[in-house]
Amino acid sequence: MARGKVQMRRIENPVHRQVTFCKRRMGLLKKAKELSVLCDADIGVIVISPHGKIYDLATNGNMQGLIERYRRTYSEMHGESSNHNKTQIIKQEVLALTHEIDLLQKGFRYMHGENDINHMNLDELQTLENNLEMWVNNIRSQKVRFIHHLSRELEMLRNKEAMLQAVNGVVEERIIEQNGILNFSNMAMTPQAPFQLTMERNYYL
């Protein structure tokens, strides 16, 4: 009797699922051993059961050694790939910047009348327009920031002036108060001149 095709989906019956897991796990480990012997390959297999039990197979050495070897090889491969990608990205950025610089220099020459602007193509005109809009926006933003900075500085100076005026008023009041106390003390400590006795003269006619 021919074996029916097994549908690749989760087995709902837990007993059938456990039996299938054991059979297939053993078959997987057997195939790994055969592949290692036939092809002289280093193979590491890790299987974790639904209940958390770990089954592993290392055909050469131990699993830790295979994992470390895999990590080194993976890092070297992806490191070289990453450096290659970075180099390609840098080259593309350099080309793009070089092209943009050429367009800007060409646009400057057209703006200063060194070349006829009618000779520029649509892409060059669009790039020049975009750059001009970007410069205008940058100038406006710089202007707004500068005005905001000046406003803050002016407000700080006004606050400082008001504070100094308040302090000056307090100091003047203290000086006036101290002068009044000193004047009163001087008047109290100054001795009074004695009264002069005068003798009334009698005149006889």
Contacts in CASP RR format, 6 or more apart in sequence:
PFRMAT RR
TARGET T0000
AUTHOR 0000-0000-0000
METHOD contacts of the structure
MODEL  1
MARGKVQMRRIENPVHRQVTFCKRRMGLLKKAKELSVLCDADIGVIVISP
HGKIYDLATNGNMQGLIERYRRTYSEMHGESSNHNKTQIIKQEVLALTHE
IDLLQKGFRYMHGENDINHMNLDELQTLENNLEMWVNNIRSQKVRFIHHL
SRELEMLRNKEAMLQAVNGVVEERIIEQNGILNFSNMAMTPQAPFQLTME
RNYYL
10 17 0 8 1.000
11 17 0 8 1.000
11 20 0 8 1.000
17 50 0 8 1.000
21 49 0 8 1.000
21 50 0 8 1.000
25 47 0 8 1.000
25 49 0 8 1.000
25 55 0 8 1.000
28 45 0 8 1.000
28 47 0 8 1.000
29 45 0 8 1.000
29 47 0 8 1.000
29 55 0 8 1.000
29 57 0 8 1.000
32 43 0 8 1.000
32 44 0 8 1.000
32 45 0 8 1.000
32 57 0 8 1.000
32 59 0 8 1.000
33 43 0 8 1.000
33 57 0 8 1.000
33 59 0 8 1.000
35 41 0 8 1.000
35 43 0 8 1.000
36 42 0 8 1.000
36 43 0 8 1.000
36 59 0 8 1.000
36 60 0 8 1.000
41 59 0 8 1.000
42 59 0 8 1.000
42 60 0 8 1.000
42 66 0 8 1.000
42 69 0 8 1.000
43 57 0 8 1.000
43 58 0 8 1.000
43 59 0 8 1.000
43 60 0 8 1.000
44 56 0 8 1.000
44 57 0 8 1.000
44 58 0 8 1.000
44 59 0 8 1.000
44 63 0 8 1.000
44 66 0 8 1.000
45 56 0 8 1.000
45 57 0 8 1.000
46 54 0 8 1.000
46 55 0 8 1.000
46 56 0 8 1.000
46 63 0 8 1.000
47 54 0 8 1.000
47 55 0 8 1.000
47 56 0 8 1.000
48 54 0 8 1.000
48 55 0 8 1.000
49 55 0 8 1.000
56 63 0 8 1.000
58 65 0 8 1.000
58 66 0 8 1.000
60 66 0 8 1.000
100 127 0 8 1.000
103 124 0 8 1.000
103 127 0 8 1.000
103 128 0 8 1.000
103 131 0 8 1.000
104 131 0 8 1.000
106 115 0 8 1.000
106 120 0 8 1.000
106 124 0 8 1.000
107 120 0 8 1.000
107 124 0 8 1.000
107 128 0 8 1.000
109 115 0 8 1.000
110 116 0 8 1.000
110 117 0 8 1.000
110 120 0 8 1.000
110 128 0 8 1.000
117 125 0 8 1.000
120 128 0 8 1.000
END
